[in-house]
């Protein structure tokens, strides 16, 4: 019998704006989290908690990490990624959302976990952006509803 994986769910928020040089995306640099510290990440991200939907988690994470309020009617799913993380053996279903509108100005609400929050032009994403996030952003921008990442390194495949 093949080994079974416990799948986890996460919700990630992609925030976009029109900048002086075109469309931009908000990213945060991780620190002191125990996973991928020093790397760039989506504006807000986190695990879906018990009894919570992915959309509810995205709204909660936006408030907790960025201090912005999003109405459920203003949230849109852009893409879903099915990810295998070779370093941990974890399997994730990750929903990547965006907000059509939000209240407040994004800022670092968890400076102990977020070293930096910065807008980047879409044609100038930073080195050190997590590769699965880079792929998910590309899928979101291209209108690709589903993608997979990391499965080529899954044992037993």
MDTraj code that builds the backbone (N, CA, C; nanometers):
import mdtraj as md
import numpy as np

residues = "UNK UNK UNK UNK UNK UNK UNK UNK UNK UNK UNK UNK UNK UNK UNK UNK UNK UNK UNK UNK UNK UNK UNK UNK UNK UNK UNK UNK UNK UNK UNK UNK UNK UNK UNK UNK UNK UNK UNK UNK UNK UNK UNK UNK UNK UNK UNK UNK UNK UNK UNK UNK UNK UNK UNK UNK UNK UNK UNK UNK UNK UNK UNK UNK UNK UNK UNK UNK UNK UNK UNK UNK UNK UNK UNK UNK UNK UNK UNK UNK UNK UNK UNK UNK UNK UNK UNK UNK UNK UNK UNK UNK UNK UNK UNK UNK UNK UNK UNK UNK UNK UNK UNK UNK UNK UNK UNK UNK UNK UNK UNK UNK UNK UNK UNK UNK UNK UNK UNK UNK UNK UNK UNK UNK UNK UNK UNK UNK UNK UNK UNK UNK UNK UNK UNK UNK UNK UNK UNK UNK UNK UNK UNK UNK UNK UNK UNK UNK UNK UNK UNK UNK UNK UNK UNK UNK UNK".split()
xyz = np.array([
    [0.0839, -0.1174, 0.0000],
    [0.0000, 0.0000, 0.0000],
    [0.0886, 0.1241, 0.0000],
    [0.0525, 0.2218, -0.0772],
    [0.1294, 0.3458, -0.0874],
    [0.1187, 0.4246, 0.0428],
    [0.2262, 0.4984, 0.0756],
    [0.2257, 0.5848, 0.1937],
    [0.1203, 0.6942, 0.1766],
    [0.0509, 0.7274, 0.2849],
    [-0.0513, 0.8321, 0.2808],
    [0.0035, 0.9583, 0.3435],
    [-0.0377, 1.0708, 0.2879],
    [0.0048, 1.1998, 0.3378],
    [-0.1132, 1.2712, 0.4001],
    [-0.0895, 1.3350, 0.5117],
    [-0.1906, 1.4217, 0.5706],
    [-0.1807, 1.5567, 0.4996],
    [-0.2881, 1.5989, 0.4375],
    [-0.2884, 1.7266, 0.3659],
    [-0.3299, 1.8385, 0.4593],
    [-0.2627, 1.9509, 0.4473],
    [-0.2934, 2.0709, 0.5228],
    [-0.3464, 2.1744, 0.4252],
    [-0.4148, 2.2726, 0.4780],
    [-0.4664, 2.3810, 0.3944],
    [-0.4047, 2.5121, 0.4383],
    [-0.3769, 2.5962, 0.3411],
    [-0.3284, 2.7305, 0.3716],
    [-0.3972, 2.8306, 0.2798],
    [-0.3995, 2.9537, 0.3268],
    [-0.4581, 3.0631, 0.2488],
    [-0.3528, 3.1715, 0.2363],
    [-0.3375, 3.2229, 0.1156],
    [-0.2373, 3.3247, 0.0883],
    [-0.3032, 3.4407, 0.0162],
    [-0.2583, 3.5605, 0.0478],
    [-0.3178, 3.6803, -0.0097],
    [-0.2182, 3.7487, -0.1017],
    [-0.2610, 3.7714, -0.2256],
    [-0.1827, 3.8467, -0.3234],
    [-0.2478, 3.9836, -0.3369],
    [-0.1774, 4.0873, -0.2980],
    [-0.2293, 4.2232, -0.3121],
    [-0.1560, 4.2929, -0.4251],
    [-0.2332, 4.3567, -0.5110],
    [-0.1784, 4.4273, -0.6267],
    [-0.2186, 4.5746, -0.6192],
    [-0.1383, 4.6583, -0.6843],
    [-0.1736, 4.7997, -0.7001],
    [-0.1073, 4.8508, -0.8268],
    [-0.1586, 4.9645, -0.8727],
    [-0.0946, 5.0332, -0.9849],
    [0.0122, 5.1260, -0.9281],
    [0.1374, 5.1006, -0.9630],
    [0.2478, 5.1837, -0.9176],
    [0.2915, 5.2800, -1.0260],
    [0.3909, 5.3584, -0.9959],
    [0.4414, 5.4572, -1.0914],
    [0.4930, 5.3907, -1.2189],
    [0.5475, 5.2687, -1.2051],
    [0.6045, 5.1985, -1.3203],
    [0.5231, 5.0767, -1.3617],
    [0.3950, 5.0774, -1.3304],
    [0.3095, 4.9646, -1.3690],
    [0.2551, 4.8920, -1.2484],
    [0.2011, 4.7755, -1.2740],
    [0.1365, 4.6963, -1.1686],
    [0.2397, 4.6397, -1.0722],
    [0.2055, 4.6441, -0.9421],
    [0.2965, 4.5973, -0.8380],
    [0.2256, 4.4962, -0.7477],
    [0.3071, 4.4161, -0.6771],
    [0.2577, 4.3178, -0.5818],
    [0.3265, 4.3416, -0.4470],
    [0.2516, 4.3237, -0.3397],
    [0.3051, 4.3411, -0.2047],
    [0.3586, 4.2075, -0.1546],
    [0.4841, 4.2076, -0.1089],
    [0.5475, 4.0877, -0.0551],
    [0.6060, 4.1168, 0.0826],
    [0.6190, 4.0124, 0.1624],
    [0.6834, 4.0246, 0.2928],
    [0.8042, 3.9321, 0.2973],
    [0.9053, 3.9722, 0.3770],
    [1.0237, 3.8881, 0.3976],
    [1.0086, 3.8186, 0.5332],
    [1.0128, 3.6854, 0.5311],
    [0.9927, 3.6044, 0.6509],
    [1.1128, 3.6126, 0.7446],
    [1.0843, 3.6053, 0.8756],
    [1.1909, 3.5925, 0.9744],
    [1.1364, 3.5256, 1.1002],
    [1.2207, 3.4484, 1.1665],
    [1.1884, 3.3840, 1.2949],
    [1.0618, 3.2994, 1.2906],
    [1.0332, 3.2359, 1.1766],
    [0.9142, 3.1511, 1.1666],
    [0.9499, 3.0026, 1.1718],
    [1.0768, 2.9704, 1.1450],
    [1.1180, 2.8312, 1.1405],
    [1.1036, 2.7684, 1.0030],
    [1.0476, 2.8434, 0.9075],
    [1.0364, 2.7939, 0.7703],
    [1.0694, 2.9061, 0.6736],
    [1.1685, 2.8826, 0.5896],
    [1.2059, 2.9736, 0.4808],
    [1.2352, 3.1159, 0.5288],
    [1.2907, 3.1269, 0.6483],
    [1.3259, 3.2600, 0.6978],
    [1.4261, 3.3274, 0.6048],
    [1.4070, 3.4568, 0.5829],
    [1.4907, 3.5334, 0.4920],
    [1.4369, 3.5383, 0.3505],
    [1.3387, 3.4549, 0.3193],
    [1.2800, 3.4518, 0.1850],
    [1.1590, 3.5443, 0.1760],
    [1.1301, 3.5851, 0.0530],
    [1.0119, 3.6659, 0.0260],
    [0.8914, 3.5747, 0.0133],
    [0.7777, 3.6275, 0.0542],
    [0.6528, 3.5543, 0.0676],
    [0.5379, 3.6442, 0.0232],
    [0.4195, 3.5875, 0.0049],
    [0.3000, 3.6667, -0.0270],
    [0.2732, 3.7682, 0.0844],
    [0.1908, 3.8664, 0.0552],
    [0.1618, 3.9731, 0.1512],
    [0.1158, 3.9179, 0.2850],
    [0.0299, 3.8177, 0.2843],
    [-0.0167, 3.7521, 0.4064],
    [-0.0384, 3.6052, 0.3744],
    [-0.0124, 3.5205, 0.4731],
    [-0.0311, 3.3773, 0.4516],
    [-0.0456, 3.3079, 0.5855],
    [-0.1108, 3.1920, 0.5830],
    [-0.1216, 3.1143, 0.7056],
    [-0.2044, 2.9897, 0.6872],
    [-0.1997, 2.9052, 0.7893],
    [-0.2765, 2.7817, 0.7881],
    [-0.4245, 2.8110, 0.8099],
    [-0.5059, 2.7280, 0.7493],
    [-0.6498, 2.7323, 0.7743],
    [-0.6729, 2.6632, 0.9078],
    [-0.7414, 2.7306, 0.9979],
    [-0.7658, 2.6756, 1.1307],
    [-0.8918, 2.5895, 1.1312],
    [-0.9062, 2.5071, 1.2342],
    [-1.0224, 2.4181, 1.2478],
    [-1.1510, 2.4997, 1.2410],
    [-1.2460, 2.4523, 1.1607],
    [-1.3755, 2.5184, 1.1485],
    [-1.3752, 2.6421, 1.0613],
    [-1.2667, 2.6649, 0.9897],
    [-1.2499, 2.7862, 0.9090],
    [-1.2367, 2.7469, 0.7622],
    [-1.2922, 2.8274, 0.6719],
    [-1.2721, 2.8054, 0.5290],
    [-1.1437, 2.8750, 0.4848],
    [-1.0969, 2.8428, 0.3650],
    [-0.9791, 2.9119, 0.3112],
    [-1.0042, 3.0619, 0.3006],
    [-1.1232, 3.0998, 0.2531],
    [-1.1549, 3.2423, 0.2386],
    [-1.1533, 3.3115, 0.3739],
    [-1.2098, 3.2490, 0.4750],
    [-1.2088, 3.3084, 0.6095],
    [-1.0662, 3.3225, 0.6612],
    [-0.9825, 3.2235, 0.6326],
    [-0.8430, 3.2297, 0.6755],
    [-0.7693, 3.3447, 0.6061],
    [-0.7953, 3.3650, 0.4773],
    [-0.7306, 3.4746, 0.4043],
    [-0.7700, 3.6092, 0.4653],
    [-0.8965, 3.6251, 0.4984],
    [-0.9445, 3.7500, 0.5588],
    [-0.8819, 3.7694, 0.6966],
    [-0.8773, 3.6620, 0.7768],
    [-0.8171, 3.6698, 0.9102],
    [-0.6687, 3.7035, 0.9020],
    [-0.5962, 3.6361, 0.8122],
    [-0.4522, 3.6617, 0.7990],
    [-0.4243, 3.8044, 0.7522],
    [-0.5086, 3.8575, 0.6647],
    [-0.4917, 3.9959, 0.6188],
    [-0.5029, 4.0924, 0.7367],
    [-0.5980, 4.0663, 0.8256],
    [-0.6149, 4.1516, 0.9439],
    [-0.4978, 4.1342, 1.0408],
    [-0.4619, 4.0077, 1.0688],
    [-0.3557, 3.9805, 1.1656],
    [-0.2193, 4.0299, 1.1191],
    [-0.1859, 4.0061, 0.9929],
    [-0.0510, 4.0362, 0.9447],
    [-0.0368, 4.1747, 0.8839],
    [-0.1438, 4.2265, 0.8234],
    [-0.1338, 4.3532, 0.7500],
    [-0.2199, 4.4652, 0.8067],
    [-0.3118, 4.4327, 0.8968],
    [-0.3988, 4.5346, 0.9546],
    [-0.5027, 4.5887, 0.8586],
    [-0.5411, 4.5084, 0.7599],
    [-0.6438, 4.5529, 0.6650],
    [-0.7693, 4.4672, 0.6806],
    [-0.8828, 4.5262, 0.6481],
    [-1.0109, 4.4565, 0.6564],
    [-1.0619, 4.4289, 0.5156],
    [-1.1037, 4.3055, 0.4940],
    [-1.1553, 4.2640, 0.3638],
    [-1.2943, 4.2042, 0.3851],
    [-1.3889, 4.2507, 0.3077],
    [-1.5230, 4.1908, 0.3088],
    [-1.5188, 4.0649, 0.2228],
    [-1.5926, 3.9619, 0.2642],
    [-1.5935, 3.8360, 0.1894],
    [-1.6323, 3.8572, 0.0428],
    [-1.7242, 3.9497, 0.0173],
    [-1.7690, 3.9754, -0.1199],
    [-1.6601, 4.0391, -0.2066],
    [-1.5541, 4.0900, -0.1449],
    [-1.4440, 4.1545, -0.2175],
    [-1.3233, 4.0620, -0.2367],
    [-1.3336, 3.9382, -0.1885],
    [-1.2243, 3.8422, -0.1971],
    [-1.2442, 3.7524, -0.3187],
    [-1.1372, 3.7271, -0.3946],
    [-1.1444, 3.6409, -0.5124],
    [-1.0333, 3.5368, -0.5086],
    [-1.0706, 3.4111, -0.5348],
    [-0.9724, 3.3052, -0.5491],
    [-0.9062, 3.3184, -0.6860],
    [-0.7740, 3.3214, -0.6892],
    [-0.7011, 3.3338, -0.8159],
    [-0.6488, 3.2001, -0.8662],
    [-0.5960, 3.1186, -0.7752],
    [-0.5432, 2.9885, -0.8142],
    [-0.5315, 2.9000, -0.6914],
    [-0.5289, 2.7704, -0.7155],
    [-0.5112, 2.6705, -0.6104],
    [-0.3865, 2.5908, -0.6437],
    [-0.2987, 2.5741, -0.5462],
    [-0.1765, 2.4959, -0.5665],
    [-0.1803, 2.3730, -0.4773],
    [-0.1416, 2.2583, -0.5337],
    [-0.1261, 2.1344, -0.4583],
    [0.0239, 2.1128, -0.4465],
    [0.0741, 2.1257, -0.3239],
    [0.2183, 2.1347, -0.3014],
    [0.2676, 2.0217, -0.2125],
    [0.3814, 1.9646, -0.2519],
    [0.4553, 1.8732, -0.1666],
    [0.5818, 1.9457, -0.1241],
    [0.6068, 1.9523, 0.0066],
    [0.7251, 2.0209, 0.0600],
    [0.8293, 1.9158, 0.0968],
    [0.9328, 1.8991, 0.0145],
    [1.0317, 1.7944, 0.0396],
    [1.1026, 1.8077, 0.1746],
    [1.1254, 1.9297, 0.2188],
    [1.1990, 1.9516, 0.3442],
    [1.1242, 1.8965, 0.4653],
    [0.9930, 1.8989, 0.4609],
    [0.9121, 1.8570, 0.5759],
    [0.8270, 1.7339, 0.5476],
    [0.8049, 1.7022, 0.4198],
    [0.7149, 1.5945, 0.3833],
    [0.5687, 1.6338, 0.3897],
    [0.5405, 1.7605, 0.4133],
    [0.4029, 1.8076, 0.4235],
    [0.3400, 1.8276, 0.2856],
    [0.2108, 1.8028, 0.2805],
    [0.1307, 1.8249, 0.1605],
    [0.0336, 1.9378, 0.1913],
    [0.0238, 2.0321, 0.0992],
    [-0.0646, 2.1479, 0.1178],
    [-0.1580, 2.1663, -0.0002],
    [-0.2793, 2.2068, 0.0308],
    [-0.3698, 2.2671, -0.0660],
    [-0.3704, 2.4144, -0.0295],
    [-0.3184, 2.4977, -0.1168],
    [-0.3036, 2.6398, -0.0870],
    [-0.3883, 2.7233, -0.1818],
    [-0.4790, 2.7999, -0.1239],
    [-0.5627, 2.8905, -0.2010],
    [-0.4992, 3.0282, -0.2049],
    [-0.4800, 3.0805, -0.3242],
    [-0.4223, 3.2139, -0.3440],
    [-0.5356, 3.3087, -0.3809],
    [-0.5580, 3.4059, -0.2949],
    [-0.6685, 3.5000, -0.3092],
    [-0.6157, 3.6404, -0.3356],
    [-0.7027, 3.7262, -0.3842],
    [-0.6762, 3.8690, -0.3892],
    [-0.7994, 3.9421, -0.3389],
    [-0.7790, 4.0664, -0.3016],
    [-0.8897, 4.1511, -0.2570],
    [-0.9134, 4.2578, -0.3628],
    [-1.0371, 4.2687, -0.4069],
    [-1.0717, 4.3735, -0.5022],
    [-1.0642, 4.5101, -0.4338],
    [-1.1032, 4.5133, -0.3069],
    [-1.0951, 4.6336, -0.2232],
    [-1.0663, 4.5908, -0.0808],
    [-1.0069, 4.6794, -0.0045],
    [-0.9859, 4.6554, 0.1382],
    [-0.9805, 4.7898, 0.2093],
    [-1.0034, 4.7834, 0.3396],
    [-0.9977, 4.9046, 0.4224],
    [-0.8689, 4.9032, 0.5026],
    [-0.8037, 5.0199, 0.5076],
    [-0.6792, 5.0320, 0.5818],
    [-0.5600, 5.0354, 0.4892],
    [-0.4460, 5.0589, 0.5474],
    [-0.3196, 5.0611, 0.4746],
    [-0.2353, 4.9440, 0.5220],
    [-0.1914, 4.8571, 0.4307],
    [-0.1100, 4.7427, 0.4728],
    [0.0166, 4.7886, 0.5461],
    [0.0395, 4.7272, 0.6606],
    [0.1609, 4.7530, 0.7381],
    [0.1978, 4.6271, 0.8159],
    [0.3207, 4.6232, 0.8667],
    [0.3695, 4.5059, 0.9400],
    [0.3058, 4.5021, 1.0792],
    [0.2142, 4.4104, 1.1008],
    [0.1524, 4.3936, 1.2320],
    [0.2256, 4.2889, 1.3146],
    [0.3095, 4.2078, 1.2487],
    [0.3854, 4.1044, 1.3183],
    [0.5342, 4.1198, 1.2850],
    [0.5971, 4.2271, 1.3333],
    [0.7373, 4.2507, 1.2969],
    [0.8328, 4.1416, 1.3434],
    [0.7905, 4.0617, 1.4413],
    [0.8757, 3.9514, 1.4851],
    [0.8825, 3.8407, 1.3789],
    [0.7819, 3.8324, 1.2903],
    [0.7785, 3.7311, 1.1843],
    [0.8028, 3.7898, 1.0455],
    [0.7870, 3.9200, 1.0318],
    [0.7987, 3.9865, 0.9023],
    [0.9083, 4.0921, 0.9102],
    [1.0218, 4.0651, 0.8471],
    [1.1347, 4.1577, 0.8516],
    [1.1093, 4.2819, 0.7677],
    [1.0297, 4.2656, 0.6613],
    [1.0109, 4.3755, 0.5667],
    [0.8840, 4.3510, 0.4862],
    [0.8178, 4.4585, 0.4501],
    [0.6999, 4.4559, 0.3652],
    [0.7261, 4.5561, 0.2543],
    [0.7184, 4.5100, 0.1272],
    [0.7552, 4.5995, 0.0174],
    [0.6754, 4.5675, -0.1094],
    [0.6445, 4.6732, -0.1863],
    [0.5799, 4.6582, -0.3168],
    [0.6884, 4.6356, -0.4218],
    [0.6646, 4.5371, -0.5108],
    [0.7569, 4.5058, -0.6196],
    [0.6829, 4.5129, -0.7523],
    [0.7488, 4.5620, -0.8589],
    [0.6860, 4.5548, -0.9911],
    [0.6728, 4.4080, -1.0324],
    [0.5656, 4.3757, -1.1010],
    [0.5433, 4.2365, -1.1416],
    [0.6520, 4.1847, -1.2343],
    [0.7178, 4.2744, -1.3066],
    [0.8275, 4.2305, -1.3934],
    [0.9628, 4.2382, -1.3230],
    [0.9621, 4.2576, -1.1917],
    [1.0858, 4.2650, -1.1146],
    [1.0720, 4.1977, -0.9790],
    [1.0182, 4.0755, -0.9780],
    [1.0042, 4.0031, -0.8522],
    [1.1429, 3.9748, -0.7946],
    [1.1562, 3.9768, -0.6629],
    [1.2893, 3.9687, -0.6021],
    [1.3506, 3.8296, -0.6038],
    [1.4832, 3.8258, -0.6011],
    [1.5535, 3.7013, -0.5736],
    [1.5112, 3.6605, -0.4334],
    [1.5061, 3.5325, -0.4090],
    [1.4690, 3.4867, -0.2760],
    [1.3191, 3.4731, -0.2554],
    [1.2395, 3.4980, -0.3604],
    [1.0964, 3.4707, -0.3510],
    [1.0792, 3.3191, -0.3526],
    [1.0034, 3.2656, -0.2578],
    [0.9805, 3.1215, -0.2537],
    [0.9329, 3.0730, -0.3904],
    [0.9926, 2.9658, -0.4401],
    [0.9659, 2.9207, -0.5770],
    [0.8217, 2.8776, -0.5990],
    [0.7591, 2.8151, -0.4993],
    [0.6190, 2.7779, -0.5181],
    [0.5306, 2.9019, -0.5230],
    [0.5693, 3.0083, -0.4500],
    [0.4948, 3.1339, -0.4553],
    [0.5128, 3.2005, -0.5917],
    [0.6345, 3.1956, -0.6439],
    [0.6617, 3.2525, -0.7766],
    [0.5727, 3.1849, -0.8816],
    [0.5631, 3.0514, -0.8752],
    [0.4789, 2.9775, -0.9693],
    [0.3318, 3.0143, -0.9499],
    [0.2866, 3.0225, -0.8259],
    [0.1467, 3.0569, -0.7988],
    [0.1136, 3.1973, -0.8489],
    [0.2046, 3.2918, -0.8319],
    [0.1830, 3.4275, -0.8827],
    [0.1709, 3.4245, -1.0350],
    [0.2591, 3.3489, -1.1006],
    [0.2524, 3.3363, -1.2473],
    [0.1185, 3.2760, -1.2890],
    [0.0738, 3.1729, -1.2198],
    [-0.0555, 3.1111, -1.2511],
    [-0.1693, 3.2106, -1.2287],
    [-0.1646, 3.2827, -1.1177],
    [-0.2698, 3.3808, -1.0876],
    [-0.2787, 3.4858, -1.1974],
    [-0.1648, 3.5361, -1.2414],
    [-0.1630, 3.6410, -1.3440],
    [-0.2073, 3.5885, -1.4806],
    [-0.1824, 3.4599, -1.5056],
    [-0.2186, 3.4007, -1.6343],
    [-0.3590, 3.3411, -1.6341],
    [-0.4268, 3.3455, -1.5202],
    [-0.5613, 3.2898, -1.5123],
    [-0.5639, 3.1376, -1.5093],
    [-0.4549, 3.0759, -1.4635],
    [-0.4480, 2.9297, -1.4527],
    [-0.5025, 2.8913, -1.3152],
    [-0.6138, 2.8173, -1.3109],
    [-0.6815, 2.7962, -1.1831],
    [-0.6170, 2.6947, -1.0893],
    [-0.5274, 2.6087, -1.1417],
    [-0.4713, 2.5013, -1.0592],
    [-0.3288, 2.4720, -1.1012],
    [-0.2440, 2.4432, -1.0009],
    [-0.1073, 2.4053, -1.0298],
    [-0.0535, 2.3114, -0.9237],
    [0.0605, 2.2504, -0.9550],
    [0.1260, 2.1576, -0.8633],
    [0.2721, 2.1973, -0.8501],
    [0.3274, 2.1720, -0.7313],
    [0.4669, 2.2073, -0.7085],
    [0.5275, 2.1077, -0.6106],
    [0.6512, 2.0641, -0.6396],
    [0.7298, 1.9810, -0.5485],
    [0.7093, 1.8324, -0.5604],
    [0.6116, 1.7887, -0.6382],
    [0.5791, 1.6470, -0.6436],
    [0.6868, 1.5630, -0.7103],
    [0.7713, 1.6207, -0.7929],
    [0.8788, 1.5447, -0.8565],
    [0.9804, 1.4968, -0.7526],
    [0.9790, 1.5560, -0.6329],
    [1.0721, 1.5157, -0.5262],
    [1.0035, 1.4346, -0.4162],
    [0.8837, 1.3889, -0.4433],
    [0.8087, 1.3103, -0.3454],
    [0.8579, 1.1648, -0.3491],
    [0.8980, 1.1082, -0.2351],
    [0.9435, 0.9694, -0.2332],
    [0.8348, 0.8730, -0.2800],
    [0.8750, 0.7716, -0.3510],
    [0.7811, 0.6695, -0.3946],
    [0.7048, 0.7022, -0.5198],
    [0.7385, 0.8104, -0.5861],
    [0.6692, 0.8459, -0.7114],
    [0.7514, 0.7995, -0.8283],
])
top = md.Topology()
chain = top.add_chain()
for i, resn in enumerate(residues, 1):
    res = top.add_residue(resn, chain, resSeq=i)
    for name in ("N", "CA", "C"):
        top.add_atom(name, md.element.get_by_symbol(name[0]), res)
traj = md.Trajectory(xyz[None], top)
